[in-house]
């Protein structure tokens, strides 16, 4: 097993600004080309919005994400085929 095979596809996840008002930027690195799914969850785990990005190349990526959400605490679930990360996001 090589070093690259041990690395997760997804790393360096950042959400800015957080807290946010209208939109935020999701930034991340893919170590291999992959599909990526994002989901905005409420505090009960209910999916409020989702998006699928197909065939993203390896490297740095960023997306602006806006949602028609009330002020509160949410969770952004970011997933590839080998990793799921959940980040807390606050809407002002």
Gaussian input, Z-matrix of N, CA and C with variables (Angstrom, degrees):
# hf/3-21g

backbone

0 1
 N
 C     1     B1
 C     2     B2     1     A1
 N     3     B3     2     A2     1     D1
 C     4     B4     3     A3     2     D2
 C     5     B5     4     A4     3     D3
 N     6     B6     5     A5     4     D4
 C     7     B7     6     A6     5     D5
 C     8     B8     7     A7     6     D6
 N     9     B9     8     A8     7     D7
 C    10    B10     9     A9     8     D8
 C    11    B11    10    A10     9     D9
 N    12    B12    11    A11    10    D10
 C    13    B13    12    A12    11    D11
 C    14    B14    13    A13    12    D12
 N    15    B15    14    A14    13    D13
 C    16    B16    15    A15    14    D14
 C    17    B17    16    A16    15    D15
 N    18    B18    17    A17    16    D16
 C    19    B19    18    A18    17    D17
 C    20    B20    19    A19    18    D18
 N    21    B21    20    A20    19    D19
 C    22    B22    21    A21    20    D20
 C    23    B23    22    A22    21    D21
 N    24    B24    23    A23    22    D22
 C    25    B25    24    A24    23    D23
 C    26    B26    25    A25    24    D24
 N    27    B27    26    A26    25    D25
 C    28    B28    27    A27    26    D26
 C    29    B29    28    A28    27    D27
 N    30    B30    29    A29    28    D28
 C    31    B31    30    A30    29    D29
 C    32    B32    31    A31    30    D30
 N    33    B33    32    A32    31    D31
 C    34    B34    33    A33    32    D32
 C    35    B35    34    A34    33    D33
 N    36    B36    35    A35    34    D34
 C    37    B37    36    A36    35    D35
 C    38    B38    37    A37    36    D36
 N    39    B39    38    A38    37    D37
 C    40    B40    39    A39    38    D38
 C    41    B41    40    A40    39    D39
 N    42    B42    41    A41    40    D40
 C    43    B43    42    A42    41    D41
 C    44    B44    43    A43    42    D42
 N    45    B45    44    A44    43    D43
 C    46    B46    45    A45    44    D44
 C    47    B47    46    A46    45    D45
 N    48    B48    47    A47    46    D46
 C    49    B49    48    A48    47    D47
 C    50    B50    49    A49    48    D48
 N    51    B51    50    A50    49    D49
 C    52    B52    51    A51    50    D50
 C    53    B53    52    A52    51    D51
 N    54    B54    53    A53    52    D52
 C    55    B55    54    A54    53    D53
 C    56    B56    55    A55    54    D54
 N    57    B57    56    A56    55    D55
 C    58    B58    57    A57    56    D56
 C    59    B59    58    A58    57    D57
 N    60    B60    59    A59    58    D58
 C    61    B61    60    A60    59    D59
 C    62    B62    61    A61    60    D60
 N    63    B63    62    A62    61    D61
 C    64    B64    63    A63    62    D62
 C    65    B65    64    A64    63    D63
 N    66    B66    65    A65    64    D64
 C    67    B67    66    A66    65    D65
 C    68    B68    67    A67    66    D66
 N    69    B69    68    A68    67    D67
 C    70    B70    69    A69    68    D68
 C    71    B71    70    A70    69    D69
 N    72    B72    71    A71    70    D70
 C    73    B73    72    A72    71    D71
 C    74    B74    73    A73    72    D72
 N    75    B75    74    A74    73    D73
 C    76    B76    75    A75    74    D74
 C    77    B77    76    A76    75    D75
 N    78    B78    77    A77    76    D76
 C    79    B79    78    A78    77    D77
 C    80    B80    79    A79    78    D78
 N    81    B81    80    A80    79    D79
 C    82    B82    81    A81    80    D80
 C    83    B83    82    A82    81    D81
 N    84    B84    83    A83    82    D82
 C    85    B85    84    A84    83    D83
 C    86    B86    85    A85    84    D84
 N    87    B87    86    A86    85    D85
 C    88    B88    87    A87    86    D86
 C    89    B89    88    A88    87    D87
 N    90    B90    89    A89    88    D88
 C    91    B91    90    A90    89    D89
 C    92    B92    91    A91    90    D90
 N    93    B93    92    A92    91    D91
 C    94    B94    93    A93    92    D92
 C    95    B95    94    A94    93    D93
 N    96    B96    95    A95    94    D94
 C    97    B97    96    A96    95    D95
 C    98    B98    97    A97    96    D96
 N    99    B99    98    A98    97    D97
 C   100   B100    99    A99    98    D98
 C   101   B101   100   A100    99    D99
 N   102   B102   101   A101   100   D100
 C   103   B103   102   A102   101   D101
 C   104   B104   103   A103   102   D102
 N   105   B105   104   A104   103   D103
 C   106   B106   105   A105   104   D104
 C   107   B107   106   A106   105   D105
 N   108   B108   107   A107   106   D106
 C   109   B109   108   A108   107   D107
 C   110   B110   109   A109   108   D108
 N   111   B111   110   A110   109   D109
 C   112   B112   111   A111   110   D110
 C   113   B113   112   A112   111   D111
 N   114   B114   113   A113   112   D112
 C   115   B115   114   A114   113   D113
 C   116   B116   115   A115   114   D114
 N   117   B117   116   A116   115   D115
 C   118   B118   117   A117   116   D116
 C   119   B119   118   A118   117   D117
 N   120   B120   119   A119   118   D118
 C   121   B121   120   A120   119   D119
 C   122   B122   121   A121   120   D120
 N   123   B123   122   A122   121   D121
 C   124   B124   123   A123   122   D122
 C   125   B125   124   A124   123   D123
 N   126   B126   125   A125   124   D124
 C   127   B127   126   A126   125   D125
 C   128   B128   127   A127   126   D126
 N   129   B129   128   A128   127   D127
 C   130   B130   129   A129   128   D128
 C   131   B131   130   A130   129   D129
 N   132   B132   131   A131   130   D130
 C   133   B133   132   A132   131   D131
 C   134   B134   133   A133   132   D132
 N   135   B135   134   A134   133   D133
 C   136   B136   135   A135   134   D134
 C   137   B137   136   A136   135   D135
 N   138   B138   137   A137   136   D136
 C   139   B139   138   A138   137   D137
 C   140   B140   139   A139   138   D138
 N   141   B141   140   A140   139   D139
 C   142   B142   141   A141   140   D140
 C   143   B143   142   A142   141   D141
 N   144   B144   143   A143   142   D142
 C   145   B145   144   A144   143   D143
 C   146   B146   145   A145   144   D144
 N   147   B147   146   A146   145   D145
 C   148   B148   147   A147   146   D146
 C   149   B149   148   A148   147   D147
 N   150   B150   149   A149   148   D148
 C   151   B151   150   A150   149   D149
 C   152   B152   151   A151   150   D150
 N   153   B153   152   A152   151   D151
 C   154   B154   153   A153   152   D152
 C   155   B155   154   A154   153   D153
 N   156   B156   155   A155   154   D154
 C   157   B157   156   A156   155   D155
 C   158   B158   157   A157   156   D156
 N   159   B159   158   A158   157   D157
 C   160   B160   159   A159   158   D158
 C   161   B161   160   A160   159   D159
 N   162   B162   161   A161   160   D160
 C   163   B163   162   A162   161   D161
 C   164   B164   163   A163   162   D162
 N   165   B165   164   A164   163   D163
 C   166   B166   165   A165   164   D164
 C   167   B167   166   A166   165   D165
 N   168   B168   167   A167   166   D166
 C   169   B169   168   A168   167   D167
 C   170   B170   169   A169   168   D168
 N   171   B171   170   A170   169   D169
 C   172   B172   171   A171   170   D170
 C   173   B173   172   A172   171   D171
 N   174   B174   173   A173   172   D172
 C   175   B175   174   A174   173   D173
 C   176   B176   175   A175   174   D174
 N   177   B177   176   A176   175   D175
 C   178   B178   177   A177   176   D176
 C   179   B179   178   A178   177   D177
 N   180   B180   179   A179   178   D178
 C   181   B181   180   A180   179   D179
 C   182   B182   181   A181   180   D180
 N   183   B183   182   A182   181   D181
 C   184   B184   183   A183   182   D182
 C   185   B185   184   A184   183   D183
 N   186   B186   185   A185   184   D184
 C   187   B187   186   A186   185   D185
 C   188   B188   187   A187   186   D186
 N   189   B189   188   A188   187   D187
 C   190   B190   189   A189   188   D188
 C   191   B191   190   A190   189   D189
 N   192   B192   191   A191   190   D190
 C   193   B193   192   A192   191   D191
 C   194   B194   193   A193   192   D192
 N   195   B195   194   A194   193   D193
 C   196   B196   195   A195   194   D194
 C   197   B197   196   A196   195   D195
 N   198   B198   197   A197   196   D196
 C   199   B199   198   A198   197   D197
 C   200   B200   199   A199   198   D198
 N   201   B201   200   A200   199   D199
 C   202   B202   201   A201   200   D200
 C   203   B203   202   A202   201   D201
 N   204   B204   203   A203   202   D202
 C   205   B205   204   A204   203   D203
 C   206   B206   205   A205   204   D204
 N   207   B207   206   A206   205   D205
 C   208   B208   207   A207   206   D206
 C   209   B209   208   A208   207   D207
 N   210   B210   209   A209   208   D208
 C   211   B211   210   A210   209   D209
 C   212   B212   211   A211   210   D210
 N   213   B213   212   A212   211   D211
 C   214   B214   213   A213   212   D212
 C   215   B215   214   A214   213   D213
 N   216   B216   215   A215   214   D214
 C   217   B217   216   A216   215   D215
 C   218   B218   217   A217   216   D216
 N   219   B219   218   A218   217   D217
 C   220   B220   219   A219   218   D218
 C   221   B221   220   A220   219   D219
 N   222   B222   221   A221   220   D220
 C   223   B223   222   A222   221   D221
 C   224   B224   223   A223   222   D222
 N   225   B225   224   A224   223   D223
 C   226   B226   225   A225   224   D224
 C   227   B227   226   A226   225   D225
 N   228   B228   227   A227   226   D226
 C   229   B229   228   A228   227   D227
 C   230   B230   229   A229   228   D228
 N   231   B231   230   A230   229   D229
 C   232   B232   231   A231   230   D230
 C   233   B233   232   A232   231   D231
 N   234   B234   233   A233   232   D232
 C   235   B235   234   A234   233   D233
 C   236   B236   235   A235   234   D234
 N   237   B237   236   A236   235   D235
 C   238   B238   237   A237   236   D236
 C   239   B239   238   A238   237   D237
 N   240   B240   239   A239   238   D238
 C   241   B241   240   A240   239   D239
 C   242   B242   241   A241   240   D240
 N   243   B243   242   A242   241   D241
 C   244   B244   243   A243   242   D242
 C   245   B245   244   A244   243   D243
 N   246   B246   245   A245   244   D244
 C   247   B247   246   A246   245   D245
 C   248   B248   247   A247   246   D246
 N   249   B249   248   A248   247   D247
 C   250   B250   249   A249   248   D248
 C   251   B251   250   A250   249   D249
 N   252   B252   251   A251   250   D250
 C   253   B253   252   A252   251   D251
 C   254   B254   253   A253   252   D252
 N   255   B255   254   A254   253   D253
 C   256   B256   255   A255   254   D254
 C   257   B257   256   A256   255   D255
 N   258   B258   257   A257   256   D256
 C   259   B259   258   A258   257   D257
 C   260   B260   259   A259   258   D258
 N   261   B261   260   A260   259   D259
 C   262   B262   261   A261   260   D260
 C   263   B263   262   A262   261   D261
 N   264   B264   263   A263   262   D262
 C   265   B265   264   A264   263   D263
 C   266   B266   265   A265   264   D264
 N   267   B267   266   A266   265   D265
 C   268   B268   267   A267   266   D266
 C   269   B269   268   A268   267   D267
 N   270   B270   269   A269   268   D268
 C   271   B271   270   A270   269   D269
 C   272   B272   271   A271   270   D270
 N   273   B273   272   A272   271   D271
 C   274   B274   273   A273   272   D272
 C   275   B275   274   A274   273   D273

   B1=1.4573
   B2=1.5173
   B3=1.3111
   B4=1.4510
   B5=1.5205
   B6=1.3145
   B7=1.4575
   B8=1.5201
   B9=1.3213
   B10=1.4650
   B11=1.5189
   B12=1.3168
   B13=1.4552
   B14=1.5231
   B15=1.3451
   B16=1.4564
   B17=1.5232
   B18=1.3158
   B19=1.4664
   B20=1.5174
   B21=1.3018
   B22=1.4525
   B23=1.5204
   B24=1.3213
   B25=1.4619
   B26=1.5169
   B27=1.3296
   B28=1.4560
   B29=1.5252
   B30=1.3422
   B31=1.4617
   B32=1.5227
   B33=1.3295
   B34=1.4660
   B35=1.5249
   B36=1.3063
   B37=1.4649
   B38=1.5259
   B39=1.3405
   B40=1.4560
   B41=1.5248
   B42=1.3308
   B43=1.4668
   B44=1.5214
   B45=1.3492
   B46=1.4636
   B47=1.5241
   B48=1.2951
   B49=1.4617
   B50=1.5305
   B51=1.2846
   B52=1.4637
   B53=1.5141
   B54=1.3287
   B55=1.4676
   B56=1.5310
   B57=1.3476
   B58=1.4669
   B59=1.5235
   B60=1.3432
   B61=1.4723
   B62=1.5235
   B63=1.3291
   B64=1.4601
   B65=1.5239
   B66=1.3272
   B67=1.4547
   B68=1.5189
   B69=1.3234
   B70=1.4567
   B71=1.5165
   B72=1.3340
   B73=1.4537
   B74=1.5228
   B75=1.3235
   B76=1.4549
   B77=1.5251
   B78=1.3324
   B79=1.4666
   B80=1.5214
   B81=1.3299
   B82=1.4567
   B83=1.5222
   B84=1.3177
   B85=1.4588
   B86=1.5186
   B87=1.3143
   B88=1.4623
   B89=1.5227
   B90=1.3075
   B91=1.4607
   B92=1.5271
   B93=1.3309
   B94=1.4676
   B95=1.5244
   B96=1.3123
   B97=1.4677
   B98=1.5311
   B99=1.3265
   B100=1.4571
   B101=1.5182
   B102=1.3307
   B103=1.4559
   B104=1.5230
   B105=1.3237
   B106=1.4556
   B107=1.5197
   B108=1.3133
   B109=1.4620
   B110=1.5200
   B111=1.3392
   B112=1.4603
   B113=1.5205
   B114=1.3250
   B115=1.4611
   B116=1.5192
   B117=1.3211
   B118=1.4557
   B119=1.5279
   B120=1.3382
   B121=1.4568
   B122=1.5142
   B123=1.3376
   B124=1.4587
   B125=1.5318
   B126=1.3264
   B127=1.4642
   B128=1.5253
   B129=1.3368
   B130=1.4698
   B131=1.5275
   B132=1.3409
   B133=1.4589
   B134=1.5163
   B135=1.3256
   B136=1.4666
   B137=1.5341
   B138=1.3295
   B139=1.4644
   B140=1.5234
   B141=1.3314
   B142=1.4611
   B143=1.5262
   B144=1.3228
   B145=1.4589
   B146=1.5212
   B147=1.3244
   B148=1.4638
   B149=1.5208
   B150=1.3170
   B151=1.4673
   B152=1.5176
   B153=1.3243
   B154=1.4570
   B155=1.5246
   B156=1.3225
   B157=1.4551
   B158=1.5242
   B159=1.3230
   B160=1.4574
   B161=1.5177
   B162=1.3219
   B163=1.4705
   B164=1.5232
   B165=1.3347
   B166=1.4608
   B167=1.5238
   B168=1.3078
   B169=1.4664
   B170=1.5285
   B171=1.3133
   B172=1.4592
   B173=1.5244
   B174=1.3266
   B175=1.4561
   B176=1.5136
   B177=1.3305
   B178=1.4635
   B179=1.5210
   B180=1.3122
   B181=1.4549
   B182=1.5219
   B183=1.3344
   B184=1.4614
   B185=1.5199
   B186=1.3181
   B187=1.4587
   B188=1.5225
   B189=1.3317
   B190=1.4523
   B191=1.5172
   B192=1.3177
   B193=1.4587
   B194=1.5158
   B195=1.3173
   B196=1.4643
   B197=1.5170
   B198=1.2884
   B199=1.4529
   B200=1.5158
   B201=1.2954
   B202=1.4607
   B203=1.5252
   B204=1.3287
   B205=1.4590
   B206=1.5156
   B207=1.3100
   B208=1.4580
   B209=1.5212
   B210=1.3230
   B211=1.4613
   B212=1.5263
   B213=1.3315
   B214=1.4591
   B215=1.5120
   B216=1.3248
   B217=1.4618
   B218=1.5200
   B219=1.3276
   B220=1.4636
   B221=1.5263
   B222=1.3141
   B223=1.4563
   B224=1.5184
   B225=1.3289
   B226=1.4566
   B227=1.5273
   B228=1.3423
   B229=1.4633
   B230=1.5203
   B231=1.3198
   B232=1.4614
   B233=1.5206
   B234=1.3286
   B235=1.4601
   B236=1.5240
   B237=1.3387
   B238=1.4534
   B239=1.5223
   B240=1.3245
   B241=1.4675
   B242=1.5218
   B243=1.3579
   B244=1.4679
   B245=1.5221
   B246=1.3287
   B247=1.4659
   B248=1.5201
   B249=1.3228
   B250=1.4616
   B251=1.5210
   B252=1.3218
   B253=1.4639
   B254=1.5206
   B255=1.3158
   B256=1.4594
   B257=1.5183
   B258=1.3304
   B259=1.4603
   B260=1.5253
   B261=1.3122
   B262=1.4681
   B263=1.5321
   B264=1.3312
   B265=1.4541
   B266=1.5270
   B267=1.3332
   B268=1.4662
   B269=1.5187
   B270=1.3338
   B271=1.4760
   B272=1.5089
   B273=1.3451
   B274=1.4732
   B275=1.5090
   A1=108.05
   A2=116.88
   A3=121.41
   A4=112.23
   A5=116.30
   A6=121.48
   A7=110.73
   A8=117.89
   A9=120.83
   A10=111.74
   A11=117.76
   A12=120.43
   A13=111.51
   A14=117.53
   A15=121.15
   A16=112.25
   A17=117.45
   A18=120.83
   A19=110.43
   A20=115.42
   A21=120.03
   A22=109.35
   A23=116.29
   A24=120.40
   A25=112.05
   A26=117.72
   A27=123.87
   A28=110.49
   A29=117.10
   A30=120.48
   A31=110.08
   A32=115.73
   A33=123.63
   A34=112.96
   A35=117.13
   A36=121.28
   A37=109.19
   A38=115.64
   A39=121.07
   A40=109.15
   A41=115.56
   A42=121.69
   A43=107.34
   A44=116.27
   A45=120.71
   A46=110.23
   A47=121.03
   A48=123.14
   A49=110.01
   A50=115.56
   A51=121.06
   A52=107.20
   A53=117.18
   A54=129.10
   A55=113.22
   A56=114.59
   A57=121.36
   A58=110.20
   A59=115.08
   A60=120.38
   A61=111.42
   A62=117.95
   A63=121.55
   A64=112.87
   A65=116.80
   A66=121.05
   A67=109.42
   A68=115.18
   A69=120.84
   A70=108.87
   A71=115.35
   A72=120.96
   A73=108.70
   A74=115.80
   A75=122.92
   A76=107.17
   A77=116.74
   A78=122.02
   A79=108.64
   A80=116.29
   A81=120.41
   A82=109.45
   A83=115.39
   A84=122.59
   A85=108.38
   A86=115.06
   A87=121.19
   A88=107.48
   A89=116.91
   A90=121.25
   A91=111.80
   A92=116.29
   A93=122.89
   A94=107.04
   A95=118.40
   A96=119.27
   A97=108.27
   A98=115.89
   A99=119.74
   A100=110.48
   A101=115.13
   A102=121.40
   A103=106.86
   A104=116.38
   A105=121.19
   A106=108.23
   A107=116.16
   A108=121.57
   A109=108.58
   A110=116.34
   A111=121.36
   A112=108.53
   A113=115.29
   A114=121.15
   A115=108.85
   A116=116.71
   A117=121.86
   A118=106.57
   A119=115.65
   A120=121.85
   A121=110.22
   A122=116.29
   A123=118.97
   A124=108.45
   A125=117.24
   A126=119.56
   A127=113.10
   A128=118.12
   A129=120.67
   A130=111.44
   A131=117.30
   A132=121.29
   A133=114.04
   A134=117.34
   A135=121.52
   A136=109.70
   A137=116.82
   A138=121.35
   A139=109.88
   A140=116.05
   A141=121.89
   A142=111.55
   A143=117.41
   A144=121.97
   A145=107.82
   A146=115.23
   A147=119.03
   A148=109.42
   A149=114.64
   A150=121.23
   A151=108.03
   A152=115.58
   A153=121.78
   A154=107.84
   A155=115.27
   A156=122.51
   A157=106.13
   A158=117.17
   A159=120.95
   A160=111.94
   A161=114.35
   A162=122.97
   A163=113.75
   A164=117.30
   A165=120.18
   A166=108.82
   A167=116.61
   A168=120.87
   A169=109.98
   A170=115.94
   A171=120.81
   A172=108.81
   A173=116.89
   A174=121.21
   A175=111.81
   A176=115.15
   A177=121.95
   A178=110.42
   A179=116.08
   A180=122.05
   A181=108.74
   A182=116.91
   A183=121.07
   A184=109.06
   A185=114.24
   A186=121.81
   A187=108.31
   A188=116.72
   A189=120.88
   A190=107.36
   A191=115.40
   A192=121.03
   A193=108.43
   A194=115.43
   A195=122.36
   A196=107.70
   A197=115.18
   A198=118.01
   A199=110.56
   A200=115.96
   A201=121.68
   A202=107.11
   A203=115.20
   A204=121.73
   A205=110.51
   A206=116.12
   A207=121.23
   A208=109.08
   A209=116.68
   A210=120.14
   A211=108.57
   A212=115.68
   A213=119.42
   A214=112.31
   A215=115.01
   A216=122.72
   A217=109.24
   A218=115.49
   A219=122.41
   A220=108.42
   A221=114.87
   A222=120.86
   A223=108.81
   A224=115.90
   A225=121.96
   A226=106.65
   A227=116.25
   A228=120.95
   A229=107.59
   A230=115.80
   A231=122.68
   A232=106.37
   A233=117.30
   A234=118.32
   A235=112.65
   A236=113.85
   A237=123.51
   A238=105.56
   A239=117.15
   A240=119.00
   A241=112.69
   A242=118.06
   A243=118.34
   A244=114.93
   A245=118.66
   A246=119.13
   A247=111.17
   A248=114.75
   A249=121.81
   A250=107.42
   A251=116.29
   A252=122.52
   A253=107.77
   A254=116.09
   A255=120.93
   A256=108.07
   A257=115.74
   A258=122.00
   A259=109.22
   A260=115.68
   A261=122.14
   A262=108.46
   A263=116.00
   A264=122.72
   A265=107.55
   A266=116.21
   A267=120.59
   A268=109.26
   A269=116.01
   A270=122.83
   A271=108.35
   A272=116.32
   A273=121.82
   A274=111.34
   D1=124.28
   D2=179.62
   D3=-83.83
   D4=165.96
   D5=-179.69
   D6=-59.18
   D7=-43.17
   D8=-178.61
   D9=-62.04
   D10=-31.19
   D11=-179.47
   D12=-72.21
   D13=-22.15
   D14=179.89
   D15=-85.54
   D16=-21.46
   D17=-179.78
   D18=-74.19
   D19=139.46
   D20=173.91
   D21=-69.48
   D22=153.63
   D23=177.05
   D24=-65.16
   D25=-31.14
   D26=-168.09
   D27=-113.66
   D28=129.70
   D29=178.26
   D30=-154.98
   D31=174.84
   D32=175.94
   D33=52.57
   D34=46.41
   D35=-179.67
   D36=-78.15
   D37=131.87
   D38=179.61
   D39=-141.56
   D40=139.64
   D41=176.62
   D42=-123.39
   D43=120.21
   D44=-179.88
   D45=-139.67
   D46=146.00
   D47=-15.51
   D48=-73.31
   D49=159.05
   D50=177.56
   D51=-148.77
   D52=104.10
   D53=16.25
   D54=-75.34
   D55=159.47
   D56=-178.25
   D57=-126.49
   D58=162.50
   D59=177.69
   D60=-103.37
   D61=-63.03
   D62=-175.08
   D63=-107.40
   D64=-39.87
   D65=-179.30
   D66=-153.31
   D67=163.61
   D68=175.38
   D69=-137.30
   D70=164.49
   D71=178.58
   D72=-106.62
   D73=125.62
   D74=173.82
   D75=-98.55
   D76=119.38
   D77=178.67
   D78=-119.13
   D79=145.98
   D80=-179.47
   D81=-164.19
   D82=166.34
   D83=175.97
   D84=-116.85
   D85=134.62
   D86=169.95
   D87=-104.93
   D88=126.23
   D89=179.70
   D90=-82.90
   D91=-17.76
   D92=175.70
   D93=-140.16
   D94=159.42
   D95=174.73
   D96=-64.00
   D97=144.21
   D98=-173.66
   D99=-166.02
   D100=161.52
   D101=165.29
   D102=-84.52
   D103=153.59
   D104=179.54
   D105=-137.54
   D106=138.70
   D107=176.78
   D108=-121.75
   D109=134.56
   D110=174.02
   D111=-117.48
   D112=141.85
   D113=177.34
   D114=-138.48
   D115=133.72
   D116=173.51
   D117=-98.05
   D118=122.33
   D119=-177.07
   D120=-114.02
   D121=146.22
   D122=171.74
   D123=-83.43
   D124=-178.80
   D125=-174.72
   D126=-69.38
   D127=-12.78
   D128=176.17
   D129=-90.81
   D130=-6.01
   D131=-179.11
   D132=94.46
   D133=2.56
   D134=178.77
   D135=-72.87
   D136=132.60
   D137=177.71
   D138=-75.84
   D139=122.88
   D140=-179.38
   D141=-97.73
   D142=-33.27
   D143=176.49
   D144=-157.48
   D145=152.93
   D146=179.22
   D147=-149.46
   D148=159.91
   D149=177.65
   D150=-148.80
   D151=147.78
   D152=176.65
   D153=-121.58
   D154=128.53
   D155=177.98
   D156=-112.35
   D157=117.30
   D158=-174.55
   D159=-99.66
   D160=146.60
   D161=173.17
   D162=54.25
   D163=44.94
   D164=175.17
   D165=-73.58
   D166=139.12
   D167=179.94
   D168=-78.76
   D169=162.24
   D170=174.04
   D171=-62.73
   D172=144.87
   D173=178.83
   D174=130.07
   D175=-169.86
   D176=-179.80
   D177=-82.84
   D178=140.61
   D179=177.91
   D180=-138.17
   D181=154.88
   D182=172.06
   D183=-151.10
   D184=145.05
   D185=179.52
   D186=-135.64
   D187=138.62
   D188=170.77
   D189=-85.26
   D190=131.21
   D191=-177.44
   D192=-123.36
   D193=125.52
   D194=177.51
   D195=-122.31
   D196=148.00
   D197=178.25
   D198=-146.86
   D199=146.95
   D200=176.06
   D201=-83.95
   D202=75.94
   D203=-174.20
   D204=-117.05
   D205=148.20
   D206=172.02
   D207=-75.81
   D208=160.95
   D209=175.81
   D210=-59.40
   D211=138.39
   D212=178.92
   D213=159.14
   D214=-170.33
   D215=-179.47
   D216=-102.46
   D217=132.94
   D218=-179.69
   D219=-133.56
   D220=171.31
   D221=176.83
   D222=-129.60
   D223=132.97
   D224=177.10
   D225=-101.52
   D226=117.26
   D227=175.91
   D228=-98.46
   D229=124.12
   D230=-178.76
   D231=-118.66
   D232=122.96
   D233=-175.12
   D234=-137.23
   D235=143.16
   D236=169.69
   D237=-119.02
   D238=-174.29
   D239=-178.13
   D240=-67.93
   D241=-20.07
   D242=-177.55
   D243=-118.89
   D244=-0.60
   D245=-176.75
   D246=-151.98
   D247=143.99
   D248=172.93
   D249=-126.79
   D250=127.60
   D251=176.22
   D252=-120.71
   D253=143.06
   D254=176.30
   D255=-124.60
   D256=126.55
   D257=-179.43
   D258=-119.80
   D259=138.44
   D260=177.62
   D261=-79.22
   D262=136.43
   D263=-178.68
   D264=-133.25
   D265=135.13
   D266=-179.85
   D267=-115.16
   D268=127.02
   D269=175.73
   D270=-100.13
   D271=125.89
   D272=178.66
   D273=-84.28

